[in-house]
Amino acid sequence: MSFCLIVVISVFSYSSCVTMNIVSMVRSTRPRVNVDGKNVWLNPKDFPSPKDNTLIFFSMDVDFKLWLSSADFIQTNTKYEAIDIGTGKASFFDVIYILPPMPTGRNFDLYKLQTNSSVNNNTIIYYNSSFELGENSNSSMHIKTKKPGLQYLGEYKATTRAIIPTGSENEIKALQVLKDYLVDTEWEALIDKRMKELQE
């Protein structure tokens, strides 16, 4: 009798852990923005309108020994507030990363990169605290929000110290993943339009 009870408790505990892990994974796919010193993970349903905002997205080459946990950027155009934002994943099983939609005319520089190793479960955090800001940035990833709508940066490879560009041939695949992530939002129509343009 006691044996059965232990088994039931163990199964229940395992199920609880699995549930909590799934919830954690779902939350980790949302992009982050720091508001008044507090991190907020944005639900895609709450994304601002594409009419005057830019949604940055890119593909990441993931090594089976190393994957990107988060990439954090700071807004460096001195005309505007220095907003701190971080990547989310459009799908837990894909390698399409997004940043929260931001107004046009902003510059974002990578300042922190967090990677995890599947071999020894180590977390590596790289801070770039000495890069020049703005137009003369020496950050390994410098982004400008050019116009409202979607902005695909291309494909990258993450190392423990940088994000390295490798090409830009997989935009359609990235858009397909993004479409599932942004279904029933204002952004979905823009994704369909861009996919049609690329297929023509």
Residue pairs with C-beta under 8 A, 6 or more apart in sequence:
25 92
26 92
27 41
28 88
28 89
28 92
29 88
29 89
29 90
29 91
29 92
29 181
30 41
30 42
30 43
30 44
30 88
31 41
31 42
31 85
31 86
31 87
31 88
31 98
31 99
31 100
32 39
32 40
32 41
32 42
32 70
32 72
32 85
32 86
32 87
32 88
32 100
33 39
33 40
33 42
33 83
33 84
33 85
33 86
33 100
34 40
34 83
34 84
34 85
39 86
41 88
42 88
42 100
44 181
44 182
44 185
44 187
45 184
45 185
47 53
47 55
47 100
47 101
47 182
47 185
47 186
47 187
48 101
49 186
50 101
50 148
50 149
50 150
50 186
50 187
50 190
51 148
52 103
52 104
52 148
53 101
53 102
53 103
53 104
53 145
53 148
54 101
54 102
54 103
54 104
54 106
54 145
54 146
54 147
54 148
54 149
54 150
54 151
55 98
55 99
55 101
55 149
55 150
55 151
55 187
56 98
56 99
56 102
56 108
56 143
56 145
56 151
56 153
57 90
57 96
57 97
57 98
57 99
57 150
57 151
57 152
57 153
57 174
57 178
58 96
58 97
58 152
58 153
58 154
58 155
58 156
58 174
59 95
59 96
59 97
59 154
59 155
59 156
59 170
59 173
59 174
60 68
60 95
60 96
60 97
60 155
60 156
60 157
60 158
60 163
61 95
61 155
61 156
61 157
61 158
61 166
62 68
62 95
62 158
63 158
64 118
65 117
65 118
65 119
66 115
66 116
66 117
66 118
66 158
66 159
66 160
67 115
67 116
67 118
67 158
68 87
68 97
68 113
68 114
68 115
68 158
68 163
69 114
69 115
69 116
69 123
70 86
70 87
70 112
70 113
70 114
71 86
71 87
71 97
71 110
71 112
71 113
71 114
71 141
71 158
71 163
72 84
72 85
72 86
72 87
72 110
72 111
72 112
72 113
72 114
73 84
73 85
73 86
73 99
73 108
73 109
73 110
73 111
73 141
73 143
74 82
74 83
74 84
74 85
74 108
74 109
74 111
75 81
75 82
75 83
75 84
75 85
75 102
75 106
75 107
75 108
76 82
76 107
76 108
76 109
76 133
76 134
76 137
77 105
77 106
77 107
77 134
78 133
78 134
79 105
80 103
80 105
80 106
83 102
83 106
85 99
85 100
85 102
85 108
86 99
87 97
87 98
87 99
88 97
88 98
88 99
88 100
89 95
89 96
89 97
89 98
90 96
90 97
90 98
90 174
90 177
90 178
90 180
90 181
91 177
91 180
91 181
94 177
96 174
96 177
96 178
96 181
98 178
98 181
99 108
99 143
102 108
102 145
103 145
104 145
104 146
104 147
104 148
105 144
105 145
106 144
106 145
107 134
107 135
107 137
107 142
107 143
107 144
108 142
108 143
108 144
108 145
109 131
109 133
109 137
109 139
109 141
109 142
109 143
110 128
110 139
110 140
110 141
110 142
110 163
111 127
111 128
111 129
111 131
111 139
112 125
112 126
112 127
112 128
113 125
113 126
113 128
113 158
113 160
113 161
113 162
113 163
114 123
114 124
114 125
114 126
115 123
115 124
115 126
115 158
115 159
115 160
116 122
116 123
116 124
117 123
117 124
124 160
126 160
126 161
126 162
128 139
128 140
131 137
131 138
131 139
132 138
140 161
140 162
140 163
140 164
141 156
141 162
141 163
143 153
145 151
149 190
150 175
150 178
150 187
150 190
150 191
150 194
152 168
152 171
152 174
152 175
153 165
153 168
154 165
154 166
154 167
154 168
154 171
155 165
155 166
155 167
155 168
155 169
155 170
156 163
156 164
156 165
156 166
157 163
157 164
157 166
158 164
171 194
171 198
172 195
172 198
172 199
175 191
175 194
175 195
175 198
176 195
178 187
178 191
179 188
179 191
179 192
179 195
182 188
182 191
